[in-house]
């Protein structure tokens, strides 16, 4: 039987030494330093935890001791499996209909556009509702929308504007799903395991990316786009059912009271401005979405077709290689535990990422490109995980929904990026567009690191 966060032991664990640490950003936390590897396997861990831990150090999977984290991870994995099926099918369907790199990139990019309009309202709802129920309901709505779109494909009535409309509505649900997921996680694992928990959730993202896109590419060829997309509905429904089984810890410090919507949002904005590290990583997140994600999500179908002369199966390989790197990166980060100097580590990871993107843009040999994508994927997941852990470590629970949602407004940089990078690809090709993204990101990170140097060094 798995541990529950409610059963957190009052005494300090034998191999842990508690030391006080002052956070540069004001988080009142007493972190626990793992001074030695666990001496024995937890007897109440699930069987698969015990079996897998004979090959992987126990601390890599320590968050899995908690039943609710197991359910949360399973839900996240189901959501991400559906997401990758959605992205591959929609990307290939758009490119097949339009033969336009710009429209293909915009198809993915437009999905985050609603975050600018909906995220502030989503944050208020997250802070004043049952987060678990909200999570499950949004997954059900996604399943319903996808089913309707599948019916349109089967009846042969899909036009480009139908795809854009579907992606936009799908993105509205994402404006709730992403922040509510991030807000739930600190309520189901102890704070000392937060880095490990976020790394393992990133593993669900990267592990599904390792397998699902390749399988999706093959299925598109074998059974068609509509039938393949219907599989995402099944994953979404599985995720909704699993989400309802999660039990959230009751946090006595959470005393949010619904009041003026504008005043509540202003409170979240003031917190972001006050905590310079939150402001810094929000800006950095927008830059990464603009220059990294626009290539990862928007141009891979173009690389598969125009650079490597392949079809959906090659697209699946490219996305799978990226997922393989993310899987390795997630496992390594989960094993290392709480990193010191998160700010510096974030900048190092981002620097390695834009170097990897530049290398990928210049490779014309598929095998070489796949190897580069593995390394690029590892540094990408390190960047995003450290950013999210830093954010959630600083924000108090009563503000978590609003601050996370407001920071998500930086996602507007993604459709802007897909528009700019897609236009460059339209006229000069995908390799030039990817190289342009890498160079632009290098310049932007240089300016940001110099402008907020003390903030990065103190985080």
GUVEX-38787 format. One record per residue (C-alpha): residue number from 1; residue in one letter; z, x, y. Coordinates in Angstrom, 1 decimal. Example, Ala and Ser with C-alpha at 12.3 -4.5 7.8 and 13.67 -1.06 7.14 Angstrom:
% residues 2
1	a	7.8	12.3	-4.5
2	s	7.1	13.7	-1.1
//
This chain:
% residues 459
1	x	0.0	0.0	0.0
2	x	-0.9	1.4	3.4
3	x	1.4	2.1	6.2
4	x	1.5	-0.2	9.2
5	x	2.1	1.0	12.7
6	x	5.0	-1.4	12.8
7	x	6.7	0.7	10.2
8	x	6.6	3.9	12.3
9	x	9.5	6.1	11.2
10	x	12.3	6.5	13.7
11	x	13.0	10.1	12.5
12	x	10.7	13.0	13.2
13	x	8.4	13.8	10.3
14	x	9.5	17.0	8.4
15	x	6.6	19.2	9.3
16	x	6.4	18.1	12.9
17	x	8.0	19.6	15.9
18	x	8.3	17.4	19.0
19	x	7.9	19.3	22.3
20	x	7.7	17.8	25.8
21	x	4.4	18.3	27.6
22	x	3.5	17.3	31.1
23	x	0.1	15.7	31.4
24	x	-1.9	16.8	34.4
25	x	-3.1	13.2	34.8
26	x	0.3	11.6	34.6
27	x	0.3	10.3	31.0
28	x	3.9	10.1	29.9
29	x	3.5	11.3	26.3
30	x	5.6	13.4	24.0
31	x	2.9	14.8	21.7
32	x	3.8	16.0	18.2
33	x	2.5	19.4	17.2
34	x	1.5	19.9	13.6
35	x	3.2	23.1	12.7
36	x	2.2	23.1	9.1
37	x	-0.1	21.3	6.7
38	x	1.4	18.4	5.0
39	x	3.3	19.5	1.9
40	x	2.5	16.5	-0.2
41	x	0.1	13.6	-0.5
42	x	1.5	10.4	1.0
43	x	2.4	8.2	-2.0
44	x	1.5	5.0	-0.3
45	x	-2.0	6.0	0.7
46	x	-5.0	4.1	-0.7
47	x	-6.6	5.6	-3.8
48	x	-9.8	6.6	-2.0
49	x	-7.7	8.5	0.5
50	x	-6.0	10.5	-2.2
51	x	-9.3	11.2	-4.1
52	x	-11.2	12.3	-1.0
53	x	-8.3	14.4	0.3
54	x	-8.7	16.7	-2.7
55	x	-11.8	18.0	-0.9
56	x	-10.8	17.3	2.7
57	x	-7.5	18.3	4.3
58	x	-5.1	15.4	4.5
59	x	-4.8	15.6	8.3
60	x	-8.5	14.9	8.7
61	x	-7.9	11.4	7.4
62	x	-4.3	10.8	8.5
63	x	-5.1	7.7	10.6
64	x	-6.3	6.0	7.4
65	x	-2.6	5.7	6.4
66	x	-2.4	2.6	8.6
67	x	-3.8	-0.6	7.1
68	x	-5.0	-1.9	10.4
69	x	-6.9	1.2	11.1
70	x	-8.6	0.9	7.7
71	x	-9.7	-2.6	8.7
72	x	-10.8	-1.5	12.2
73	x	-12.8	1.4	10.7
74	x	-14.5	-0.9	8.3
75	x	-15.3	-3.3	11.1
76	x	-16.7	-0.5	13.3
77	x	-18.8	0.8	10.4
78	x	-20.3	-2.7	9.8
79	x	-21.0	-3.1	13.5
80	x	-22.7	0.3	13.7
81	x	-24.8	-0.3	10.6
82	x	-26.1	-3.5	12.3
83	x	-26.7	-1.6	15.5
84	x	-28.8	1.1	13.9
85	x	-30.9	-1.5	12.1
86	x	-31.3	-3.3	15.4
87	x	-32.4	-0.2	17.3
88	x	-34.9	1.1	14.7
89	x	-36.5	-2.2	14.1
90	x	-36.7	-3.1	17.9
91	x	-37.9	0.4	18.8
92	x	-40.7	0.4	16.2
93	x	-41.6	-3.3	16.8
94	x	-42.0	-2.7	20.6
95	x	-44.0	0.5	20.2
96	x	-46.3	-1.2	17.6
97	x	-46.9	-4.2	20.0
98	x	-47.3	-2.2	23.2
99	x	-48.2	1.4	22.3
100	x	-46.2	2.3	25.4
101	x	-43.5	5.0	25.5
102	x	-42.2	3.5	28.8
103	x	-41.7	-0.1	27.4
104	x	-40.3	1.3	24.1
105	x	-37.7	3.3	26.1
106	x	-36.9	0.3	28.3
107	x	-36.4	-2.0	25.3
108	x	-33.3	0.0	24.4
109	x	-32.3	0.8	27.9
110	x	-32.2	-2.8	29.1
111	x	-29.4	-3.5	26.5
112	x	-26.8	-1.9	28.7
113	x	-28.0	-3.5	32.0
114	x	-25.6	-6.5	31.5
115	x	-22.6	-4.1	31.6
116	x	-23.0	-3.9	35.3
117	x	-22.7	-7.6	35.8
118	x	-20.5	-8.6	32.9
119	x	-18.1	-5.7	32.3
120	x	-15.7	-6.5	35.2
121	x	-15.2	-10.0	33.8
122	x	-15.0	-8.7	30.3
123	x	-12.2	-6.3	31.3
124	x	-10.1	-9.2	32.8
125	x	-10.6	-11.2	29.6
126	x	-9.7	-8.3	27.3
127	x	-6.5	-7.7	29.2
128	x	-5.5	-11.4	29.0
129	x	-6.6	-12.6	25.6
130	x	-6.3	-12.0	21.9
131	x	-8.4	-8.8	21.6
132	x	-8.9	-9.2	17.9
133	x	-10.2	-12.8	18.2
134	x	-12.5	-11.8	21.1
135	x	-13.9	-8.9	19.0
136	x	-14.7	-11.2	16.1
137	x	-16.2	-14.0	18.2
138	x	-18.6	-11.6	19.9
139	x	-19.8	-10.3	16.6
140	x	-20.5	-13.9	15.5
141	x	-22.5	-14.5	18.6
142	x	-24.6	-11.4	17.9
143	x	-25.3	-12.6	14.4
144	x	-26.5	-15.9	15.8
145	x	-28.8	-14.3	18.4
146	x	-30.3	-12.0	15.8
147	x	-30.9	-14.9	13.4
148	x	-32.9	-16.7	16.1
149	x	-35.0	-13.6	16.9
150	x	-35.7	-13.1	13.2
151	x	-37.1	-16.6	13.0
152	x	-39.4	-15.9	15.9
153	x	-40.7	-12.8	14.1
154	x	-41.3	-14.8	10.9
155	x	-43.3	-17.4	12.8
156	x	-45.4	-14.8	14.5
157	x	-44.5	-15.8	18.0
158	x	-43.0	-12.6	19.3
159	x	-44.2	-11.2	22.6
160	x	-42.9	-8.2	24.6
161	x	-40.9	-10.5	26.9
162	x	-39.2	-12.1	23.9
163	x	-38.0	-8.7	22.8
164	x	-36.7	-7.9	26.3
165	x	-34.8	-11.2	26.5
166	x	-33.2	-10.8	23.1
167	x	-32.1	-7.2	23.9
168	x	-30.6	-8.4	27.2
169	x	-28.6	-11.1	25.6
170	x	-27.5	-8.7	22.8
171	x	-26.4	-6.4	25.6
172	x	-24.2	-9.1	27.1
173	x	-22.1	-9.2	23.9
174	x	-22.0	-5.4	24.0
175	x	-20.3	-5.6	27.4
176	x	-17.4	-7.2	25.6
177	x	-17.6	-5.4	22.3
178	x	-17.4	-1.8	23.5
179	x	-14.4	-2.0	25.8
180	x	-12.5	-4.3	23.4
181	x	-13.0	-1.8	20.5
182	x	-11.7	1.0	22.7
183	x	-8.7	-1.2	23.9
184	x	-7.8	-2.2	20.3
185	x	-7.6	1.3	18.8
186	x	-4.5	2.5	20.7
187	x	-2.7	-0.6	19.5
188	x	-3.1	0.2	15.8
189	x	-2.3	3.9	15.6
190	x	0.4	6.0	17.1
191	x	-0.5	8.0	20.2
192	x	-0.1	11.3	18.4
193	x	-2.9	10.3	16.1
194	x	-5.3	9.1	18.8
195	x	-7.6	12.1	18.7
196	x	-7.9	11.8	15.0
197	x	-8.4	8.1	15.1
198	x	-11.2	8.3	17.7
199	x	-12.9	11.1	15.8
200	x	-12.8	9.0	12.6
201	x	-14.3	6.0	14.5
202	x	-17.0	8.4	15.7
203	x	-17.5	9.2	12.1
204	x	-18.3	5.6	11.3
205	x	-20.9	5.8	14.1
206	x	-22.4	9.0	12.9
207	x	-22.1	8.3	9.1
208	x	-24.0	5.0	9.5
209	x	-26.6	6.9	11.7
210	x	-27.0	9.4	8.9
211	x	-27.9	6.8	6.3
212	x	-29.0	3.5	7.9
213	x	-31.9	4.5	10.1
214	x	-33.7	6.3	7.2
215	x	-33.2	3.3	4.9
216	x	-34.3	1.0	7.7
217	x	-37.5	2.9	8.3
218	x	-38.4	2.6	4.6
219	x	-37.5	-1.0	4.5
220	x	-39.7	-1.8	7.5
221	x	-42.6	-0.4	5.4
222	x	-41.6	-2.2	2.2
223	x	-40.4	-5.6	3.3
224	x	-41.2	-6.0	7.0
225	x	-39.3	-6.0	10.3
226	x	-37.9	-9.5	10.1
227	x	-36.5	-9.1	6.7
228	x	-35.0	-5.8	7.5
229	x	-33.4	-7.1	10.8
230	x	-31.8	-9.9	8.8
231	x	-29.7	-7.2	7.1
232	x	-28.0	-6.6	10.4
233	x	-26.9	-10.2	10.5
234	x	-25.1	-9.7	7.2
235	x	-23.3	-6.6	8.5
236	x	-22.3	-8.4	11.7
237	x	-20.7	-11.3	9.7
238	x	-18.9	-8.8	7.5
239	x	-17.5	-7.2	10.6
240	x	-16.4	-10.5	12.1
241	x	-14.5	-11.4	9.0
242	x	-12.8	-8.0	8.8
243	x	-11.9	-8.0	12.5
244	x	-9.9	-11.2	12.0
245	x	-7.6	-9.5	9.5
246	x	-6.5	-6.8	11.9
247	x	-2.9	-7.1	13.2
248	x	-2.3	-5.6	16.6
249	x	1.0	-4.0	17.5
250	x	3.0	-6.0	20.1
251	x	3.4	-3.7	23.1
252	x	6.4	-4.7	25.2
253	x	5.1	-2.6	28.1
254	x	2.1	-4.8	28.4
255	x	3.0	-7.4	31.0
256	x	-0.3	-8.4	32.4
257	x	-0.3	-11.7	34.3
258	x	-3.4	-13.5	35.2
259	x	-3.7	-13.7	39.0
260	x	-6.5	-13.2	41.5
261	x	-9.5	-11.9	39.7
262	x	-10.5	-9.7	42.6
263	x	-7.0	-8.3	43.0
264	x	-6.8	-7.4	39.3
265	x	-10.2	-5.6	39.4
266	x	-9.1	-3.7	42.5
267	x	-6.0	-2.6	40.6
268	x	-8.3	-1.0	38.0
269	x	-10.6	0.6	40.5
270	x	-7.6	2.1	42.3
271	x	-6.3	3.6	39.1
272	x	-9.7	5.2	38.4
273	x	-9.8	6.7	41.9
274	x	-6.2	7.9	41.7
275	x	-6.7	9.6	38.4
276	x	-9.4	12.2	39.2
277	x	-10.0	13.0	35.5
278	x	-11.0	9.3	34.9
279	x	-13.4	9.4	37.8
280	x	-14.8	12.7	36.6
281	x	-15.5	11.6	33.1
282	x	-16.9	8.3	34.3
283	x	-19.5	10.2	36.3
284	x	-20.2	12.5	33.4
285	x	-20.6	9.6	31.1
286	x	-23.2	8.1	33.4
287	x	-25.1	11.4	33.4
288	x	-25.0	11.7	29.7
289	x	-26.4	8.2	29.3
290	x	-29.1	8.9	31.7
291	x	-30.3	12.2	30.3
292	x	-29.2	12.3	26.7
293	x	-29.0	8.8	25.4
294	x	-32.3	7.8	27.0
295	x	-34.0	10.4	24.9
296	x	-32.0	9.8	21.7
297	x	-32.5	6.0	21.8
298	x	-35.7	5.5	23.7
299	x	-38.1	8.4	22.8
300	x	-37.5	9.0	19.1
301	x	-40.2	6.5	18.1
302	x	-42.6	8.4	20.4
303	x	-41.7	11.8	18.9
304	x	-42.2	10.3	15.4
305	x	-45.6	9.0	16.2
306	x	-47.1	11.3	18.8
307	x	-45.5	14.7	18.0
308	x	-45.0	14.6	14.3
309	x	-47.9	12.1	13.5
310	x	-45.6	9.9	11.3
311	x	-44.5	6.4	11.0
312	x	-41.2	4.5	10.7
313	x	-40.1	6.8	7.8
314	x	-40.3	9.9	10.1
315	x	-38.4	8.0	12.8
316	x	-35.7	7.3	10.2
317	x	-35.5	11.0	9.4
318	x	-35.1	12.0	13.1
319	x	-32.3	9.5	13.7
320	x	-30.7	10.5	10.3
321	x	-30.7	14.2	11.2
322	x	-29.0	13.3	14.5
323	x	-26.5	11.2	12.6
324	x	-25.9	14.1	10.1
325	x	-24.9	16.3	12.9
326	x	-22.6	13.7	14.4
327	x	-21.0	13.3	11.0
328	x	-20.2	17.0	10.7
329	x	-19.0	17.1	14.3
330	x	-16.7	14.1	13.7
331	x	-15.1	15.5	10.6
332	x	-14.5	18.9	12.3
333	x	-12.9	17.3	15.3
334	x	-10.7	15.1	13.2
335	x	-9.5	18.2	11.2
336	x	-8.7	20.2	14.3
337	x	-6.2	17.7	15.7
338	x	-5.2	17.4	19.4
339	x	-7.3	19.9	21.3
340	x	-5.8	21.7	24.3
341	x	-7.6	21.8	27.7
342	x	-9.7	18.7	27.0
343	x	-11.5	19.1	30.3
344	x	-12.9	22.6	29.5
345	x	-13.8	21.5	26.0
346	x	-15.7	18.5	27.3
347	x	-17.8	20.8	29.6
348	x	-18.4	23.3	26.8
349	x	-19.6	20.5	24.5
350	x	-21.9	19.0	27.1
351	x	-23.4	22.4	27.9
352	x	-24.2	23.0	24.2
353	x	-25.7	19.5	24.1
354	x	-28.3	20.0	26.8
355	x	-29.2	23.4	25.3
356	x	-29.8	21.6	22.0
357	x	-32.0	19.0	23.7
358	x	-34.1	21.6	25.4
359	x	-34.6	23.4	22.0
360	x	-35.6	20.1	20.3
361	x	-38.1	19.3	23.1
362	x	-40.0	22.5	22.4
363	x	-40.1	22.2	18.6
364	x	-43.3	20.9	17.0
365	x	-42.4	21.6	13.4
366	x	-40.5	18.6	11.8
367	x	-38.2	20.7	9.6
368	x	-37.1	22.9	12.5
369	x	-36.6	19.8	14.7
370	x	-34.4	18.2	12.1
371	x	-32.2	21.3	11.9
372	x	-31.9	21.4	15.7
373	x	-31.0	17.7	15.8
374	x	-28.1	18.3	13.4
375	x	-26.5	20.8	15.8
376	x	-27.4	18.6	18.8
377	x	-25.7	15.6	17.1
378	x	-22.5	17.6	16.4
379	x	-22.1	18.6	20.1
380	x	-23.0	15.1	21.3
381	x	-20.2	13.5	19.2
382	x	-17.7	16.1	20.4
383	x	-18.6	15.3	24.0
384	x	-18.3	11.5	23.7
385	x	-15.1	11.6	21.5
386	x	-13.3	13.9	23.9
387	x	-14.3	11.8	26.8
388	x	-13.0	8.6	25.2
389	x	-9.8	10.1	24.0
390	x	-9.0	11.5	27.4
391	x	-9.7	8.1	29.0
392	x	-7.5	6.1	26.6
393	x	-4.7	8.7	26.7
394	x	-4.3	8.3	30.4
395	x	-4.8	4.6	30.9
396	x	-1.7	2.3	30.4
397	x	-2.2	-0.6	27.9
398	x	-2.0	-3.3	30.6
399	x	-4.9	-1.8	32.4
400	x	-6.9	-0.6	29.4
401	x	-9.4	-3.4	29.3
402	x	-10.2	-3.4	33.0
403	x	-10.4	0.4	33.4
404	x	-12.6	0.8	30.3
405	x	-14.9	-2.0	31.4
406	x	-15.1	-0.7	35.0
407	x	-16.0	2.7	33.7
408	x	-18.7	1.1	31.6
409	x	-20.5	0.2	34.8
410	x	-21.7	3.8	34.7
411	x	-23.9	2.6	31.8
412	x	-26.3	1.4	34.5
413	x	-27.5	5.0	34.4
414	x	-28.9	4.4	30.9
415	x	-31.7	1.9	31.9
416	x	-32.3	4.0	35.0
417	x	-32.7	7.0	32.7
418	x	-35.0	5.2	30.3
419	x	-37.2	4.1	33.2
420	x	-37.4	7.6	34.7
421	x	-37.7	9.5	31.4
422	x	-40.0	6.8	29.9
423	x	-42.3	7.2	32.9
424	x	-42.4	11.0	32.5
425	x	-43.2	10.5	28.8
426	x	-45.9	8.0	29.7
427	x	-47.8	10.5	31.8
428	x	-46.8	13.9	30.4
429	x	-45.6	13.2	26.9
430	x	-42.3	13.0	25.1
431	x	-41.6	16.8	24.9
432	x	-41.9	17.3	28.7
433	x	-39.7	14.2	29.3
434	x	-37.0	15.6	26.9
435	x	-37.2	19.0	28.5
436	x	-36.9	17.4	32.0
437	x	-33.8	15.6	30.8
438	x	-32.2	18.8	29.6
439	x	-32.8	20.7	32.8
440	x	-31.7	17.8	35.0
441	x	-28.5	17.5	33.0
442	x	-27.8	21.2	33.3
443	x	-28.1	21.0	37.1
444	x	-25.9	17.9	37.3
445	x	-23.2	19.4	35.1
446	x	-23.2	22.5	37.2
447	x	-22.7	20.5	40.4
448	x	-20.0	18.3	38.8
449	x	-18.0	21.1	37.4
450	x	-17.9	23.0	40.7
451	x	-17.1	19.9	42.8
452	x	-14.2	18.9	40.5
453	x	-13.2	22.3	39.2
454	x	-9.5	21.9	39.4
455	x	-9.7	18.5	37.7
456	x	-11.5	19.8	34.7
457	x	-9.2	22.8	34.4
458	x	-6.0	20.8	34.6
459	x	-7.1	18.1	32.1
//
